[in-house]
């Protein structure tokens, strides 16, 4: 059941696979999207999680924002993009985009996503998820020993996402029937988790190479609220992904089919953990455009 989903310290073999996530994702993102990524000096302990986000030059079309996070009495960064087609008084579609492990709020809100958001007239927000390894409320994977820091990380990470959503809804005329959620890797796990927990908030959700390892034994419990809400779900995956193996993601596709989820699974030949982001974006935007709540 959902109550059994807890944070866990991961050893082998999963730790070896997932411990490479930030390194592989950084390299592939640098190739597949504009800008270059680098980890700050001392940002990663041996076999451990990053102590600070990897840096990537922000897309020049986005805004760097922050707000005061009352729960921890600190300022929290987030990324915002507003299409030039967004007009005052006209409800606009909104996408909440969740970054992968080790990144910051700019890691996914860039490149092809921005191209398509501009074309489609979208507002996009990229929350930090509290820190680079927040997991957005889904079970935290602790790599190479250590412990979850802070102890209430899952709660803070989830709250940060929902705070940023509320900020966008208060600042802009957001169409409540066209509010979408997407995420890559760790953010894909967060998309599945926040998608089912707040199924009434979203018009559709899309998980890109979801690193939902801890939720895999509870797939049907996770997907049940999505089915009950008739929430459209897309999952995209590269068949050459060395970090989130397609064999893992295919089990989510099989569970979707078994439950009769309104959704699509797209596995793209030759794509890996990074290239699936940009290359899968046109299908995600097609999927979002096809789904409005209540229709």
C-alpha positions in Angstrom: 0.0 0.0 0.0 1.0 3.7 -0.3 1.7 3.8 3.4 4.6 1.3 3.0 6.5 3.6 0.6 9.4 4.8 2.7 12.9 6.3 2.2 15.6 3.7 1.9 19.4 3.4 1.8 20.3 1.7 -1.4 23.2 -0.6 -1.8 23.9 -2.9 -4.7 23.2 -3.5 -7.5 20.8 -0.6 -7.6 23.2 1.8 -6.0 25.7 1.1 -8.7 23.2 1.8 -11.4 21.6 4.9 -9.8 24.9 6.2 -8.4 25.9 7.0 -11.9 22.7 9.0 -12.5 23.9 12.5 -12.0 27.2 12.0 -13.9 25.4 10.3 -16.9 22.6 12.8 -16.9 25.0 15.7 -16.9 27.0 14.4 -19.8 24.0 13.6 -21.9 22.2 16.8 -21.1 25.3 18.8 -22.2 25.2 17.0 -25.5 21.4 17.0 -26.0 20.5 20.5 -24.9 22.1 24.0 -25.2 24.6 25.0 -22.5 27.2 23.0 -20.5 26.8 21.3 -17.2 29.4 21.0 -14.5 29.5 20.0 -10.8 30.9 22.5 -8.4 34.2 21.6 -6.8 33.6 19.2 -3.9 29.9 18.8 -4.8 30.0 15.0 -4.8 31.3 12.7 -2.1 32.6 9.3 -3.3 29.6 7.1 -4.0 27.4 9.7 -2.3 24.8 12.3 -3.3 25.7 15.8 -4.5 26.1 18.3 -1.7 25.1 21.1 -4.1 23.3 21.2 -7.4 25.2 20.7 -10.6 25.4 24.0 -12.6 24.1 24.5 -16.1 23.9 27.9 -17.8 20.2 28.8 -17.7 18.3 29.2 -20.9 18.4 32.9 -21.7 14.6 32.9 -22.2 13.8 31.9 -18.6 13.5 34.0 -15.4 15.3 33.1 -12.2 12.9 33.6 -9.3 12.8 32.9 -5.6 10.3 33.0 -2.8 10.5 32.7 1.0 9.9 29.1 2.2 8.3 29.6 5.6 8.8 26.0 6.7 12.5 26.4 6.8 12.9 30.2 6.9 15.0 30.4 3.7 14.7 31.6 0.2 13.9 29.0 -2.4 14.9 29.3 -6.1 12.7 28.4 -9.0 12.7 28.9 -12.7 9.9 30.6 -14.7 9.2 30.8 -18.5 6.3 32.8 -19.9 5.5 32.5 -23.6 5.1 35.7 -25.5 1.7 34.5 -26.5 0.4 34.7 -22.9 -1.9 37.6 -22.6 -3.5 39.3 -19.5 -7.0 38.1 -18.8 -6.7 35.1 -21.1 -6.3 31.8 -19.2 -3.0 30.2 -20.2 -1.9 26.6 -19.9 0.8 25.9 -17.2 3.4 23.1 -17.0 5.2 22.2 -13.7 8.5 20.6 -14.7 10.6 18.6 -12.3 14.4 18.2 -12.7 16.4 15.0 -12.2 18.8 13.9 -9.5 21.6 16.3 -8.8 20.3 19.1 -11.0 18.6 22.5 -10.2 15.4 24.1 -11.4 17.0 25.1 -14.8 18.0 21.5 -15.8 14.8 20.7 -17.6 13.3 24.2 -18.2 15.4 24.8 -21.3 16.0 24.0 -24.9 13.3 22.1 -26.7 10.9 22.4 -23.8 11.1 26.2 -24.0 10.8 26.1 -27.8 7.6 24.2 -27.6 6.2 26.1 -24.7 6.7 29.4 -26.6 5.0 28.0 -29.6 2.1 26.6 -27.6 1.6 29.7 -25.4 2.5 28.0 -22.1 3.7 29.2 -18.7 6.4 26.8 -17.3 7.7 26.7 -13.7 10.6 24.6 -12.6 10.7 24.1 -8.8 13.9 23.1 -7.0 12.1 20.4 -5.0 13.9 21.8 -1.9 17.3 20.4 -2.9 19.1 18.6 -5.6 18.1 15.2 -4.2 14.6 15.9 -2.9 12.5 13.3 -4.8 9.4 15.5 -4.7 7.6 13.5 -2.0 8.3 10.1 -3.5 10.6 7.7 -1.5 14.1 9.1 -1.2 17.0 7.0 -2.5 20.1 7.5 -0.3 23.2 6.6 -2.3 26.4 5.2 -0.8 25.3 5.2 2.8 24.5 8.3 4.9 21.0 9.4 5.8 18.2 11.6 4.5 19.0 15.2 5.1 17.0 17.0 6.4 14.9 14.1 7.9 11.7 15.6 6.6 13.1 16.0 3.0 10.2 14.3 1.3 7.7 16.7 3.0 9.7 19.8 2.1 10.4 18.7 -1.5 6.7 18.1 -2.1 5.7 21.4 -0.4 8.2 23.3 -2.6 6.6 22.0 -5.8 3.1 22.8 -4.6 4.2 26.3 -3.4 5.6 27.1 -6.8 2.4 25.9 -8.5 0.4 28.2 -6.1 2.8 31.1 -6.9 2.2 30.8 -10.6 -1.5 30.5 -10.2 -1.6 33.7 -8.0 0.6 35.7 -10.4 -0.9 34.6 -13.8 -4.3 33.8 -15.2 -3.7 30.0 -15.3 -6.3 27.8 -16.9 -7.2 25.2 -14.2 -8.3 22.8 -16.9 -4.9 23.0 -18.6 -2.4 22.5 -15.8 0.2 19.8 -16.5 3.0 18.0 -14.7 6.1 16.5 -16.2 9.5 15.4 -14.9 12.7 13.6 -15.8 14.3 10.7 -13.9 14.0 11.6 -10.2 11.5 14.1 -11.5 9.7 11.3 -13.4 9.3 9.5 -10.1 8.0 12.7 -8.6 5.6 13.1 -11.5 4.1 9.7 -10.8 3.9 10.4 -7.0 2.5 13.9 -7.2 0.4 12.9 -10.2 -1.5 10.3 -8.1 -1.5 12.3 -4.9 -3.0 15.4 -6.5 -4.8 13.7 -9.4 -7.5 16.4 -9.4 -5.0 19.2 -10.1 -3.7 18.0 -13.4 -5.1 17.8 -16.9 -2.3 15.3 -17.9 1.1 14.2 -16.6 4.2 12.9 -18.3 7.1 11.0 -16.8 10.4 10.9 -18.7 12.6 7.9 -17.9 11.1 7.7 -14.4 13.5 6.6 -11.7 10.6 5.2 -9.8 12.6 2.2 -8.4 11.1 2.4 -4.9 7.6 2.6 -6.1 7.9 -0.3 -8.6 6.6 -3.0 -6.1 3.6 -0.7 -5.5 2.8 0.2 -9.1 -0.8 -0.6 -9.0 -1.3 1.3 -5.8 0.4 4.4 -7.3 -1.5 4.1 -10.6 -5.0 3.4 -9.0 -5.7 7.1 -8.2 -4.6 8.1 -11.7 -7.0 5.5 -13.1 -9.8 6.6 -10.8 -9.4 10.3 -11.8 -9.1 9.3 -15.5 -5.9 11.3 -15.5 -4.0 10.9 -18.8 -0.5 9.6 -18.3 2.4 9.5 -20.8 5.8 7.8 -20.2 8.7 8.3 -22.5 11.9 6.2 -22.4 15.0 5.7 -24.4 15.9 2.1 -25.2 19.7 2.8 -24.7 19.2 4.3 -21.2 22.0 3.0 -18.9 20.6 4.7 -15.8 16.9 3.9 -15.8 16.8 0.6 -17.8 13.9 0.3 -20.2 13.1 -3.1 -18.7 12.1 -1.2 -15.5 10.0 1.3 -17.3 8.2 -1.3 -19.4 6.7 -2.7 -16.1 4.9 0.7 -15.7 3.6 0.5 -19.2 2.3 -3.1 -18.5 0.6 -1.9 -15.3 -0.9 1.0 -17.2 -2.4 -1.4 -19.8 -3.6 -3.8 -17.1 -5.5 -1.1 -15.3 -6.8 0.6 -18.4 -5.0 3.9 -17.8 -5.8 6.6 -20.3 -2.2 7.0 -21.6 0.7 6.3 -23.9 4.1 4.7 -23.5 6.7 5.7 -26.0 10.1 4.0 -26.1 12.4 5.8 -28.5 15.2 3.8 -30.3 18.8 4.9 -29.8 17.9 7.5 -27.0 19.6 7.4 -23.7 19.0 9.0 -20.3 19.7 12.5 -21.6 18.7 12.5 -25.2 15.2 11.3 -24.4 14.4 14.6 -22.8 14.6 16.8 -25.9 13.7 14.1 -28.4 10.6 13.1 -26.4 9.3 16.7 -25.9 7.2 16.9 -29.1 5.2 13.9 -28.1 4.7 15.2 -24.6 3.4 18.5 -25.9 1.2 16.8 -28.4 -0.2 14.7 -25.5 -0.8 17.7 -23.3 -2.5 19.7 -26.1 -4.9 16.8 -26.6 -6.0 16.7 -23.0 -8.1 19.3 -21.2 -9.8 18.5 -17.9 -13.5 17.9 -18.4 -13.2 17.0 -22.1 
